[in-house]
Amino acid sequence: MFKATRQRTAIVVRAALAATVLAAASSSAIAADAFPNRPVRFIVTFPPGGGLDLMSRIVGKTLTETWGQQVIIDNRIGAGGTIGTALAAKAAPNGYTLLFVSSSHAINPAVYRKLPYDTEKEFVPITLTTLAPHLLVVHPSFPAATLKELIALAKAKPGTIPYVSGGIGSSTHLAGELLKSLAGIDLLHVPTKGTGPAVTEILSGRIPITIATVPSVLSHVKAGKLRALGLTSTRRSASAPEYLPIADQGVPGYEAASWHGALAPRGLPDSLIKQLNRDINAALLQDANKERLLREGLEVVGSTPQQFGTQISTEIKRWKKVVETAGIPVE
């Protein structure tokens, strides 16, 4: 009798243990599937205060509220964004580390001889987030009131008219080189150490031409301290609608707007790619976020992962050709 009782008790205990194990396994599976269930890190490849940083913080704040998990902004700056990108390439492909990059991501393969990562093979695109059109501006003393007049003047004096950029290999440098190539002109490049110093140079009148972000020069244009000759995007900018694209002023095919976007380490499951694409685009499209970004000269775009991947591949090829044509030294 006692033996039978012990056997029945053992069977009940084993059944209870099995049920507990199954419940725990089920709970673990649910927890693993519920993304995110802990903080998410955004590696941002440029310093605080710039357009990329602002966009990532706005998205991060909204997603913190949406997800109920903290989004941590991790600015890893230096070497044109390659330091932060190399760090992200080593992260686990689980969605908890995302990489926020600018258009320099597609320029770097052209200006660096060897990168510590493969730009296309080690990342999956999530979404193109924002565009940041640039303005081609001149000092008021410069004897060209239109882009056509600038081109004519440059053709009459090849290699003698300087333009200033934010540095060798920067997006503004390559924007100038692309203009030279497509317009058939020769301008003298003068590099500085960033957009701020470049704008200072043109405001002083020491160098007459630059290409810079809309927010960095628009107030000076409206105050009459600079003259805007054209926009680097292929369509008019919502933040500066009165200026025509350069491509519509006799330089067909010209496009050199900066952009920002989100990537993840290669190997991220398709389900997470879709969720992150949906959630980031939804954050960008909130009216308050769109308005705030537009005030800073950033136009919300959003895209599918496939569209963003195609854009990166296309621009890598384009900028390599520009660098080779211009003879820009590779580091």
C-alpha positions in Angstrom: 0.0 0.0 0.0 2.7 2.4 1.0 4.7 1.4 -2.0 1.8 2.2 -4.3 1.3 5.5 -2.6 5.0 6.4 -3.1 4.7 5.5 -6.7 1.6 7.7 -7.2 3.4 10.6 -5.4 6.5 10.2 -7.6 4.3 10.3 -10.7 2.6 13.5 -9.5 5.9 15.1 -8.6 7.4 14.3 -12.0 4.3 15.6 -13.8 4.4 18.8 -11.8 8.2 19.3 -12.5 7.5 18.6 -16.2 4.7 21.2 -16.2 7.0 23.7 -14.5 9.8 23.2 -17.0 7.4 23.6 -19.9 6.0 26.8 -18.4 9.4 28.2 -17.9 10.5 27.3 -21.4 7.3 28.9 -22.8 7.9 32.1 -20.7 11.5 32.2 -21.9 10.4 31.9 -25.5 7.9 34.7 -25.1 10.5 36.9 -23.4 13.0 36.2 -26.2 10.4 37.1 -28.8 9.3 40.3 -27.1 11.7 42.9 -28.5 12.9 44.9 -26.8 13.0 43.6 -23.2 16.1 45.7 -22.2 17.7 49.0 -23.2 18.7 49.5 -26.9 21.9 51.3 -27.9 22.1 53.8 -30.8 25.7 54.2 -31.9 25.9 57.6 -33.6 28.9 58.3 -35.7 29.1 62.1 -35.3 29.2 64.5 -32.3 26.3 65.8 -30.3 24.7 68.9 -31.7 24.8 67.9 -35.4 21.9 66.8 -37.6 22.6 63.1 -37.3 22.7 63.3 -33.5 19.6 65.4 -33.3 17.6 63.0 -35.5 18.8 59.9 -33.5 17.9 61.6 -30.2 14.4 62.5 -31.4 13.8 59.0 -32.7 15.3 57.5 -29.5 13.1 59.6 -27.2 10.0 58.5 -29.1 11.0 54.9 -29.2 11.7 54.9 -25.4 8.1 55.8 -24.9 6.9 53.3 -27.6 8.9 50.4 -26.4 8.9 51.1 -22.7 12.7 50.5 -22.7 15.4 53.1 -22.6 17.2 54.1 -25.8 20.8 55.0 -25.1 22.6 57.4 -27.5 26.3 56.5 -27.8 28.3 59.1 -29.8 31.4 57.3 -31.1 33.1 59.9 -33.3 36.2 60.2 -35.4 37.7 59.3 -38.8 34.6 60.3 -40.7 32.4 58.0 -38.8 34.5 54.9 -39.2 35.3 54.5 -35.5 31.6 54.1 -34.5 30.9 52.0 -37.6 33.7 49.5 -36.7 32.3 49.2 -33.2 28.8 48.5 -34.5 30.1 45.8 -36.9 31.3 43.7 -33.9 27.9 43.9 -32.1 25.6 41.0 -31.8 22.9 41.0 -34.5 20.0 41.0 -32.0 18.5 44.5 -32.5 20.0 45.9 -29.2 22.7 47.8 -31.1 21.8 50.0 -34.0 24.1 52.2 -36.1 23.0 55.7 -37.2 25.1 57.0 -40.1 25.3 60.0 -42.5 26.1 59.9 -46.2 29.8 59.8 -45.3 29.1 56.0 -44.8 28.9 55.7 -48.6 31.9 58.1 -49.1 34.3 56.4 -46.8 35.0 53.4 -49.0 36.3 55.9 -51.6 38.5 58.0 -49.4 40.0 55.3 -47.1 42.3 52.7 -48.6 41.3 50.1 -46.0 38.3 50.1 -43.6 38.1 47.9 -40.5 34.8 46.6 -41.8 33.0 45.9 -45.1 30.5 48.7 -45.7 27.9 46.5 -47.5 28.6 43.0 -46.2 28.7 43.6 -42.5 25.5 45.7 -42.1 21.8 45.4 -43.0 19.9 48.5 -43.9 16.9 49.5 -41.7 15.7 52.8 -43.1 16.8 56.0 -44.7 15.6 58.6 -42.1 16.3 62.2 -43.2 17.7 64.3 -46.0 19.8 67.4 -45.3 20.1 69.4 -48.5 23.0 71.8 -48.9 23.1 75.3 -50.5 25.7 76.5 -52.9 26.5 80.0 -51.6 28.8 82.8 -52.6 30.0 86.0 -50.8 28.1 89.1 -52.0 31.3 90.6 -53.4 31.7 87.7 -55.8 30.8 88.8 -59.4 28.3 86.1 -60.1 24.6 86.5 -59.2 23.5 83.1 -60.6 24.9 79.6 -61.0 25.2 80.1 -64.8 27.3 83.2 -64.2 29.5 81.3 -61.7 30.1 78.5 -64.3 30.9 81.0 -67.0 33.3 82.8 -64.8 35.0 79.6 -63.7 35.4 78.5 -67.3 37.0 81.9 -68.1 39.4 81.6 -65.2 40.1 77.8 -64.8 41.8 76.7 -61.6 42.0 80.2 -60.0 38.6 80.6 -58.2 38.7 78.9 -54.8 35.9 77.2 -52.9 36.1 76.1 -49.3 34.8 72.8 -47.8 34.6 71.1 -44.4 37.7 69.0 -45.2 39.3 66.6 -47.7 36.9 63.8 -48.4 34.0 65.5 -46.6 30.5 65.5 -48.1 30.9 69.2 -49.0 34.3 68.6 -50.7 32.8 65.9 -52.8 29.7 68.0 -53.6 32.1 70.6 -55.0 34.1 68.1 -57.0 30.9 66.6 -58.4 29.8 70.1 -59.5 33.2 70.6 -61.2 32.9 67.4 -63.0 29.3 67.8 -64.3 29.6 71.5 -65.1 33.0 71.1 -66.8 34.7 73.7 -64.6 37.9 73.8 -62.5 37.7 75.4 -59.0 40.5 75.5 -56.5 39.7 73.4 -53.4 40.5 74.9 -49.9 39.8 72.4 -47.1 39.1 73.4 -43.5 38.3 71.5 -40.4 34.5 71.4 -40.5 31.4 73.3 -41.6 31.8 76.0 -39.0 35.3 77.1 -40.2 34.2 76.9 -43.8 31.3 79.2 -43.2 33.6 81.6 -41.3 35.9 81.7 -44.3 33.2 82.7 -46.8 31.6 85.2 -44.4 34.9 87.0 -44.1 35.2 87.2 -47.9 38.6 85.4 -48.0 37.1 82.6 -50.0 34.1 83.3 -52.2 32.3 80.0 -52.6 31.2 77.1 -50.4 28.6 74.4 -50.2 27.1 74.0 -46.7 24.0 72.7 -44.9 20.9 74.8 -45.1 20.8 75.6 -41.4 24.4 76.7 -41.3 24.0 79.4 -44.0 20.3 80.2 -44.4 20.2 82.9 -41.8 23.3 84.6 -43.4 21.6 84.4 -46.8 18.4 86.0 -45.5 20.5 88.7 -43.8 22.3 89.5 -47.1 25.7 88.3 -45.9 25.7 85.5 -48.4 24.0 84.8 -51.8 22.5 81.4 -52.5 22.8 80.1 -56.0 21.3 76.7 -55.8 20.3 73.6 -53.8 22.2 70.3 -54.0 19.1 68.1 -53.8 17.1 67.1 -56.9 13.9 68.7 -55.5 13.2 72.0 -53.7 13.7 71.9 -50.0 10.8 72.3 -47.6 13.2 74.3 -45.3 14.3 76.6 -48.2 11.6 76.3 -50.9 12.7 79.5 -52.7 15.9 78.0 -54.1 16.2 76.0 -57.2 18.1 72.7 -57.4 21.4 72.9 -59.2 20.2 70.1 -61.4 17.5 72.4 -62.8 19.9 75.1 -63.6 22.0 73.6 -66.4 23.8 70.9 -64.5 21.6 67.8 -65.1 22.2 64.8 -62.9 23.7 66.8 -60.0 22.7 65.5 -56.6 24.8 65.8 -53.4 22.4 66.1 -50.5 23.5 64.6 -47.2 21.4 61.9 -45.7 21.0 60.0 -42.5 19.9 56.4 -41.8 19.8 53.4 -39.6 21.7 50.2 -40.0 22.2 47.0 -37.9 24.9 44.3 -37.8 24.5 41.7 -40.5 22.6 38.6 -39.3 19.6 40.5 -37.8 16.5 38.3 -38.3 14.0 39.6 -40.9 11.3 39.9 -38.3 13.4 42.4 -36.3 14.4 44.3 -39.5 10.7 44.7 -40.3 9.8 45.8 -36.7 12.7 48.3 -36.5 11.8 49.7 -39.9 8.2 50.1 -38.9 8.9 51.6 -35.5 11.6 54.1 -36.6 9.6 55.3 -39.6 6.5 55.7 -37.3 8.6 57.8 -34.9 9.9 60.0 -37.7 6.4 60.6 -39.1 5.0 62.0 -35.9 4.0 65.5 -36.6 5.9 67.1 -33.7 9.1 65.2 -34.7 8.7 66.2 -38.4 8.3 69.8 -37.5 11.2 69.8 -35.1 13.5 68.2 -37.7 12.4 70.5 -40.5 13.2 73.6 -38.3 16.8 72.2 -38.2 16.9 71.7 -42.0 16.2 68.0 -41.9 13.5 66.5 -44.1 11.9 63.3 -43.0 12.0 60.6 -45.7 11.7 57.1 -44.4 12.2 54.1 -46.7 12.1 50.3 -47.0 15.3 48.4 -46.0 15.6 47.4 -49.7 15.4 51.1 -50.9 18.0 52.2 -48.4 20.3 49.4 -49.3 20.1 50.2 -53.0 20.8 53.9 -52.3 24.0 53.0 -50.3 25.3 50.7 -53.1 24.6 53.3 -55.7 26.3 56.1 -53.8 29.4 54.0 -53.0 29.9 53.5 -56.8 29.2 57.2 -57.5 31.5 58.7 -55.0 34.3 56.3 -55.9 34.1 57.6 -59.4 34.1 61.3 -58.2 37.2 60.6 -56.0 39.0 58.9 -58.9 38.1 61.7 -61.4 39.2 64.4 -58.9 42.4 62.7 -57.9 41.6 63.0 -54.2 44.3 61.3 -52.2 43.2 58.1 -50.4 44.2 57.7 -46.8 
